[in-house]
Amino acid sequence: DHPMIRVLLGPPHDDKRGVTTVAKFFQNSLQQLITMIDVTNPHWIRCIKPHSAKKARMFCGNEVMSQLRCAGVLETVKIRQGGYSLRLPHNDFWNRFKLLLADPGVKLGDVYAMEDLQEVIKRAELSDTELQIGRTKVFIKDTPYRSLEGLRNQKLDHLAVAIQRFGRVKLAYSRKHALWLQQCGIRIQQFCKAWASQ
């Protein structure tokens, strides 16, 4: 009960809640790890050894196939090929393919509704088996995605030609206008010379 000892050692612990045990340390560490995983977006990397000899420029196909099969990579690829291999968030899908809805005089912004996404699909003439709209993402199979990209490229080509056409017309008009101004200047000079000579 000496005051100096009390200051050095601190107050006595009546219960063990303040003491960090190995189990408590493990529990806290595990909770921190779970919290970190929840706030991140982890990507899994599977390392495949090309052979067991550890020499350069060697490759053993059977070993690699066995590792891919055991890691579940082959099954994942088959599932992706059979299902919706592309998953685009609504915003990305809209920003990429809203061009398909572009008509002359219509300006499309970044704000969209579900009906707008459905209209893109309708214009592309895709069925529900090829593409599905989820709550936050659009699920697309590979072939319909290539079809959408092809339609988008056609639209971009069409718009590029229209812009070139407009530029050529504007350039031709400005040349014609410049030529007209030049002819007017020549006429004014002729008139001034004729008036000055009289």
Secondary structure, DSSP 8 states (H G I E B T S, - for coil): --HHHHHHH-S--SSSTTS--HHHHHHHHHHHHHHHHHHS---------S-SS--TT---HHHHHHHHHHHTHHHHHHHHHHS--EEEEHHHHHHHHGGGG--TT----S---HHHHHHHHHHHT--TTTEEE-SSEEEE-HHHHHHHHHHHHHHHHHHHHHHHHHHHHHHHHHHHHHHHHHHHHHHHHHHHHHHHH-
